[in-house]
Amino acid sequence: MIWKLEAKDNKARAGVLSLRNNTILTPIFMPVGTQACVKGLDFNDLEQIKTKLILANTYHLYLRPNDSVIKKLGGLHKFSGFNGSFLTDSGGFQAFSLNGKPNENGIAFKSHIDGSSHFFTPQMVLDIQYNLNSDIMMILDDLVALPNTKERILESIKRTSQWAKQSIIHHHNNKDSNPHNNIFAIIQGGTDKWAREISANELINMNYCDSEFDGFAIGGLAVGEEKNIMYDTIELTTDFMPQHKPRYLMGVGTPEDLVEGIYRGVDMFDCVMPTRNARNGTIFTQFGRLSIKNARFKEDSTPIDDKCGCYTCKNFSKAYLNHLFKANEILYARLSSIHNLYYYLELTRNAREAILQGRFENWRKEFYLKINARF
């Protein structure tokens, strides 16, 4: 993996991420493909909106169909038929959300499918992802809910660093047989500057036999803290992160969150929001959100956004989408998801162009002037 910084506009960055057989321009939004698919869409849909990188879920694919099955079928790329790249998370967030029990060796959890008991170690999480053959693999970290005690946050940092060391050693020892799998470490520390600095410095300076992490993520946010606190934490954390490696903000969030993350130096994002909100009737546009189930769209023959270039806006009206939603038709989920993902991807593409042209601050102001408009 090679990441090259092309331009900066204050802290905002434009870069090029080169993976096997794929070049990704950053900043980038990754659609969430939990089960090796983005809900309601096939990969032709994703190619049409120029999706280059999606996130798949290690926890879910380990449980079903199982990573060994996916390995036998050629890894995620052949199994799914997606010609782009995959980032797989570590499964730590899912274990955390299922009341997993971490200790110094890993995380114990129960399957949400059948209640069976499982245990993730740092090494096992990487072995699962080797089987999946993803392009970017997240290492196991110890996530904590916010707010939390200083003692628990310190424990999280210590455990995350301990697992990171085990992960980098394991990856070094297996790198010859897995040359295209890259690893990212996850910086923890809650919303405390001192804690984020400790975690960042320990992970950034960590190496084993000249092996080091290929990129770094900001984890542990959007778990209960206020927005302004989250933005402040992103800013102080990116200040500790190296300039020559990609920066990934995990599980965040709204269009405003993407803009504010880019403004503070983040390169990569993922979130279920565009597709989940689409299925629930919320559509993102350059002029703010609209609820397609609103009765005023029943006879509206105009597209969602006449400036949008997505398949949905080029071919269908608000009235038709309103009808599909109220009739509970599966087609609605597909058409609305195509639009929302196109909007998110265009948002990062436009931010990139603004950075390259040295006008990101003006672009950011224009974004807020439009997003605060009302239909």
C-alpha positions as CSV (number, residue, x, y, z in Angstrom):
1,M,0.0,0.0,0.0
2,I,1.2,3.5,-0.9
3,W,-0.4,6.7,0.3
4,K,0.8,10.0,-1.2
5,L,-0.2,13.4,0.0
6,E,-1.0,15.6,-3.0
7,A,-2.2,18.8,-1.4
8,K,-3.1,20.5,1.8
9,D,-5.4,23.5,2.5
10,N,-4.7,24.4,6.1
11,K,-5.4,21.0,7.8
12,A,-7.6,19.5,5.0
13,R,-5.7,17.0,2.9
14,A,-6.0,15.5,-0.6
15,G,-4.1,12.3,-1.3
16,V,-3.8,9.1,-3.4
17,L,-4.2,5.7,-1.8
18,S,-2.7,2.9,-4.0
19,L,-3.9,-0.7,-3.2
20,R,-3.6,-3.8,-5.3
21,N,-5.3,-3.1,-8.6
22,N,-7.0,0.0,-7.3
23,T,-6.2,3.7,-6.9
24,I,-8.4,5.6,-4.4
25,L,-8.5,9.4,-4.2
26,T,-8.9,10.9,-0.8
27,P,-10.8,12.1,1.1
28,I,-13.1,9.1,0.6
29,F,-16.3,7.8,2.0
30,M,-16.6,4.0,2.3
31,P,-20.1,2.5,2.1
32,V,-20.8,-0.1,4.8
33,G,-21.1,-3.6,3.4
34,T,-21.5,-5.5,6.6
35,Q,-22.2,-8.9,5.0
36,A,-19.9,-8.4,2.0
37,C,-22.7,-6.4,0.4
38,V,-24.2,-2.9,0.7
39,K,-27.9,-3.4,1.7
40,G,-30.2,-3.3,-1.3
41,L,-27.5,-2.7,-3.9
42,D,-25.4,-4.9,-6.2
43,F,-21.9,-4.1,-7.3
44,N,-23.1,-2.7,-10.6
45,D,-24.9,-0.1,-8.6
46,L,-21.8,0.7,-6.6
47,E,-19.6,0.9,-9.8
48,Q,-22.1,3.4,-11.3
49,I,-21.6,5.7,-8.3
50,K,-17.8,5.1,-8.5
51,T,-17.4,3.3,-5.3
52,K,-13.8,2.1,-4.9
53,L,-13.6,1.0,-1.3
54,I,-16.2,-0.6,1.0
55,L,-16.2,-1.8,4.6
56,A,-17.1,-5.3,5.5
57,N,-17.6,-6.7,9.0
58,T,-15.2,-9.2,10.4
59,Y,-17.5,-10.2,13.3
60,H,-20.5,-10.9,11.0
61,L,-18.5,-12.8,8.3
62,Y,-16.7,-14.9,10.9
63,L,-20.1,-16.0,12.3
64,R,-21.8,-16.4,8.9
65,P,-20.8,-17.9,6.4
66,N,-17.4,-18.1,8.3
67,D,-14.1,-16.8,7.1
68,S,-12.8,-20.3,6.2
69,V,-15.7,-20.7,3.7
70,I,-14.9,-17.3,2.2
71,K,-11.2,-18.3,1.9
72,K,-12.2,-21.5,0.0
73,L,-14.2,-19.4,-2.4
74,G,-11.3,-17.1,-3.2
75,G,-11.6,-14.4,-0.5
76,L,-14.0,-11.4,-0.3
77,H,-13.3,-10.1,-3.9
78,K,-14.1,-13.4,-5.7
79,F,-16.8,-14.4,-3.2
80,S,-18.7,-11.1,-3.7
81,G,-17.7,-10.2,-7.2
82,F,-16.7,-6.7,-6.2
83,N,-13.8,-5.3,-8.3
84,G,-12.9,-2.6,-5.9
85,S,-11.2,-2.8,-2.5
86,F,-12.3,-4.0,1.0
87,L,-11.5,-2.7,4.4
88,T,-12.5,-5.0,7.2
89,D,-12.9,-3.9,10.8
90,S,-11.6,-6.0,13.7
91,G,-15.0,-7.0,15.2
92,G,-14.1,-5.2,18.4
93,F,-17.0,-2.7,18.1
94,Q,-19.5,-5.5,17.6
95,A,-18.1,-7.4,20.6
96,F,-18.3,-4.2,22.6
97,S,-21.9,-3.5,21.6
98,L,-22.9,-7.1,22.6
99,N,-21.5,-6.6,26.1
100,G,-18.3,-8.4,25.3
101,K,-15.9,-9.0,28.2
102,P,-12.4,-7.8,27.4
103,N,-9.3,-9.0,29.3
104,E,-5.6,-8.9,28.6
105,N,-5.8,-11.7,26.1
106,G,-8.8,-10.6,24.0
107,I,-12.6,-10.2,24.1
108,A,-15.2,-12.8,25.0
109,F,-18.6,-12.5,23.4
110,K,-21.8,-14.4,22.5
111,S,-23.1,-14.7,19.0
112,H,-26.2,-12.6,18.2
113,I,-27.3,-15.5,15.9
114,D,-27.4,-18.5,18.3
115,G,-25.9,-17.3,21.6
116,S,-22.8,-19.5,21.2
117,S,-19.6,-18.3,23.0
118,H,-16.6,-17.0,21.2
119,F,-13.3,-15.3,22.0
120,F,-11.3,-12.9,19.8
121,T,-7.6,-12.5,20.3
122,P,-5.5,-10.0,18.4
123,Q,-3.9,-12.8,16.4
124,M,-7.2,-14.5,15.6
125,V,-8.7,-11.3,14.4
126,L,-5.9,-10.9,11.8
127,D,-6.1,-14.6,10.8
128,I,-9.8,-14.2,10.1
129,Q,-9.0,-11.1,7.9
130,Y,-6.2,-13.0,6.1
131,N,-8.9,-15.6,5.2
132,L,-11.2,-12.8,4.0
133,N,-8.2,-11.4,2.1
134,S,-9.2,-7.8,2.6
135,D,-7.0,-4.9,1.4
136,I,-7.0,-3.0,4.7
137,M,-7.4,-4.8,8.1
138,M,-8.1,-3.2,11.4
139,I,-6.4,-4.6,14.4
140,L,-8.2,-5.4,17.6
141,D,-8.7,-2.5,20.1
142,D,-10.4,-2.0,23.4
143,L,-13.3,0.4,22.9
144,V,-15.0,2.1,25.9
145,A,-18.4,3.9,26.2
146,L,-18.4,7.6,26.9
147,P,-18.3,9.2,29.4
148,N,-16.1,6.9,31.4
149,T,-13.6,7.0,34.3
150,K,-9.9,7.9,34.0
151,E,-9.1,4.4,35.2
152,R,-11.1,2.7,32.5
153,I,-9.7,4.9,29.8
154,L,-6.1,4.2,30.9
155,E,-6.9,0.5,30.9
156,S,-8.3,0.9,27.4
157,I,-5.1,2.6,26.2
158,K,-2.9,0.0,27.8
159,R,-4.8,-2.9,26.4
160,T,-5.1,-1.4,22.9
161,S,-1.3,-0.9,22.8
162,Q,-0.7,-4.4,24.2
163,W,-2.9,-5.9,21.5
164,A,-1.3,-3.6,18.9
165,K,2.1,-5.0,19.7
166,Q,0.9,-8.6,19.4
167,S,-0.8,-7.7,16.1
168,I,2.3,-6.1,14.5
169,I,4.4,-9.1,15.5
170,H,1.8,-11.5,14.1
171,H,1.5,-9.6,10.9
172,H,5.2,-9.4,10.4
173,N,5.5,-13.1,10.8
174,N,2.7,-13.7,8.3
175,K,3.5,-10.9,5.8
176,D,5.3,-13.1,3.2
177,S,2.1,-15.2,2.7
178,N,-0.2,-12.2,2.9
179,P,1.6,-9.4,0.9
180,H,-1.5,-7.4,0.0
181,N,-3.1,-7.2,3.4
182,N,-2.3,-3.9,5.2
183,I,-2.9,-3.1,8.8
184,F,-4.3,0.0,10.5
185,A,-4.0,0.7,14.3
186,I,-6.9,2.4,16.2
187,I,-6.1,5.3,18.5
188,Q,-8.3,5.3,21.6
189,G,-8.4,7.7,24.6
190,G,-12.0,8.9,25.0
191,T,-12.3,12.7,24.7
192,D,-9.2,13.5,26.9
193,K,-6.2,15.1,25.1
194,W,-3.7,13.5,27.4
195,A,-5.2,10.1,26.8
196,R,-5.3,10.5,23.0
197,E,-1.7,11.7,23.0
198,I,-0.6,8.7,24.9
199,S,-2.4,6.3,22.7
200,A,-1.3,8.0,19.4
201,N,2.3,8.2,20.4
202,E,2.5,4.6,21.5
203,L,0.9,3.3,18.3
204,I,2.7,5.6,15.9
205,N,6.1,4.8,17.4
206,M,5.5,1.1,17.5
207,N,7.3,-1.3,15.1
208,Y,8.7,-4.8,15.0
209,C,11.7,-5.7,12.8
210,D,11.1,-2.6,10.7
211,S,7.4,-3.5,10.3
212,E,5.0,-0.7,11.2
213,F,1.3,0.2,10.8
214,D,0.2,1.2,7.3
215,G,-2.3,3.7,8.6
216,F,-4.1,5.0,11.7
217,A,-7.7,5.3,12.7
218,I,-9.5,7.4,15.2
219,G,-11.8,5.1,17.2
220,G,-14.0,5.5,20.2
221,L,-16.1,8.5,19.0
222,A,-19.8,8.9,18.2
223,V,-20.5,6.7,21.3
224,G,-22.4,9.3,23.4
225,E,-20.3,12.4,23.4
226,E,-21.6,15.8,22.3
227,K,-20.8,17.0,18.7
228,N,-18.5,19.9,19.6
229,I,-16.5,17.6,21.9
230,M,-16.2,15.0,19.2
231,Y,-14.9,17.6,16.7
232,D,-12.4,18.9,19.3
233,T,-11.2,15.3,19.9
234,I,-10.8,14.7,16.1
235,E,-8.7,17.9,15.8
236,L,-6.4,17.2,18.7
237,T,-6.0,13.6,17.6
238,T,-5.0,14.4,14.0
239,D,-2.4,16.8,15.4
240,F,-0.6,13.7,16.8
241,M,-0.9,11.6,13.6
242,P,1.8,11.4,11.0
243,Q,1.5,13.3,7.8
244,H,2.7,10.5,5.5
245,K,0.0,7.9,6.3
246,P,-3.7,7.8,5.8
247,R,-6.1,8.8,8.7
248,Y,-9.4,7.1,9.1
249,L,-12.3,8.3,11.3
250,M,-14.4,5.2,12.2
251,G,-18.2,5.1,12.1
252,V,-18.8,8.9,11.7
253,G,-21.3,10.1,10.4
254,T,-23.5,12.9,9.0
255,P,-22.6,15.0,6.0
256,E,-21.6,17.8,8.5
257,D,-19.3,15.3,10.3
258,L,-17.5,14.5,7.0
259,V,-16.9,18.1,6.3
260,E,-15.7,18.8,9.8
261,G,-13.5,15.7,9.7
262,I,-11.9,16.7,6.4
263,Y,-11.4,20.3,7.8
264,R,-9.4,18.7,10.7
265,G,-7.3,16.5,8.5
266,V,-9.2,13.2,8.1
267,D,-8.8,11.2,4.9
268,M,-11.2,8.2,5.2
269,F,-14.8,7.8,6.6
270,D,-17.4,5.1,6.9
271,C,-21.0,5.1,8.3
272,V,-24.3,3.2,7.9
273,M,-26.1,6.5,8.0
274,P,-26.7,7.1,4.2
275,T,-28.1,3.7,3.6
276,R,-29.9,3.2,6.9
277,N,-31.5,6.7,6.7
278,A,-32.5,6.1,3.1
279,R,-34.4,2.9,4.0
280,N,-36.1,4.8,6.8
281,G,-37.2,7.6,4.4
282,T,-34.6,10.3,5.0
283,I,-32.9,11.6,1.9
284,F,-29.7,13.8,1.9
285,T,-29.4,16.7,-0.6
286,Q,-27.2,19.7,-1.1
287,F,-30.0,21.7,0.5
288,G,-30.5,19.6,3.6
289,R,-32.5,16.5,4.4
290,L,-36.0,15.7,3.3
291,S,-38.4,13.1,4.5
292,I,-39.7,11.4,1.3
293,K,-42.7,10.0,3.2
294,N,-44.1,13.5,3.6
295,A,-47.5,13.9,2.1
296,R,-46.4,17.0,0.1
297,F,-44.3,14.8,-2.2
298,K,-47.3,12.7,-3.3
299,E,-47.8,14.6,-6.5
300,D,-44.3,16.1,-6.9
301,S,-43.0,15.3,-10.3
302,T,-39.5,16.7,-9.8
303,P,-36.4,14.6,-8.9
304,I,-34.9,14.6,-5.4
305,D,-32.3,17.1,-6.7
306,D,-32.2,18.4,-10.2
307,K,-28.5,19.1,-9.9
308,C,-27.7,15.5,-8.8
309,G,-26.2,13.1,-11.4
310,C,-27.3,9.8,-9.7
311,Y,-29.4,7.2,-11.5
312,T,-32.3,7.9,-9.2
313,C,-32.5,11.6,-9.8
314,K,-32.1,11.2,-13.5
315,N,-35.0,8.8,-13.8
316,F,-37.5,9.0,-10.9
317,S,-39.6,11.7,-9.2
318,K,-40.2,12.4,-5.6
319,A,-43.8,11.3,-6.1
320,Y,-42.7,7.9,-7.3
321,L,-40.3,7.4,-4.4
322,N,-43.0,8.6,-2.0
323,H,-45.3,5.9,-3.5
324,L,-42.7,3.2,-3.3
325,F,-41.9,4.0,0.4
326,K,-45.6,4.0,1.4
327,A,-46.2,0.8,-0.5
328,N,-43.2,-0.8,1.2
329,E,-41.7,-1.8,-2.1
330,I,-38.1,-3.2,-2.1
331,L,-37.2,-1.0,-5.0
332,Y,-37.5,2.1,-2.8
333,A,-34.6,0.9,-0.6
334,R,-32.4,0.5,-3.7
335,L,-33.2,3.8,-5.3
336,S,-32.9,5.9,-2.2
337,S,-29.7,4.2,-1.2
338,I,-28.2,4.9,-4.6
339,H,-29.0,8.6,-4.2
340,N,-27.7,8.9,-0.6
341,L,-24.5,7.1,-1.3
342,Y,-23.9,9.1,-4.5
343,Y,-24.5,12.3,-2.4
344,Y,-21.9,11.2,0.2
345,L,-19.3,10.2,-2.4
346,E,-19.8,13.4,-4.4
347,L,-19.4,15.4,-1.1
348,T,-15.9,13.9,-0.6
349,R,-15.0,14.3,-4.3
350,N,-16.0,17.9,-4.2
351,A,-14.1,18.5,-1.0
352,R,-11.0,17.0,-2.7
353,E,-11.3,19.3,-5.6
354,A,-11.7,22.3,-3.3
355,I,-8.5,21.3,-1.4
356,L,-6.5,20.8,-4.7
357,Q,-7.7,24.3,-5.7
358,G,-6.9,25.9,-2.4
359,R,-10.4,27.0,-1.7
360,F,-11.6,24.5,0.9
361,E,-12.6,27.1,3.5
362,N,-14.9,28.9,0.9
363,W,-16.3,25.5,-0.2
364,R,-17.0,24.6,3.5
365,K,-18.9,27.9,4.0
366,E,-20.9,27.3,0.8
367,F,-21.8,23.8,2.0
368,Y,-23.3,25.2,5.2
369,L,-25.2,28.0,3.4
370,K,-26.9,25.3,1.2
371,I,-27.3,22.6,3.8
372,N,-29.2,25.0,6.1
373,A,-31.8,25.8,3.4
374,R,-35.2,24.2,3.7
375,F,-37.4,22.6,1.2
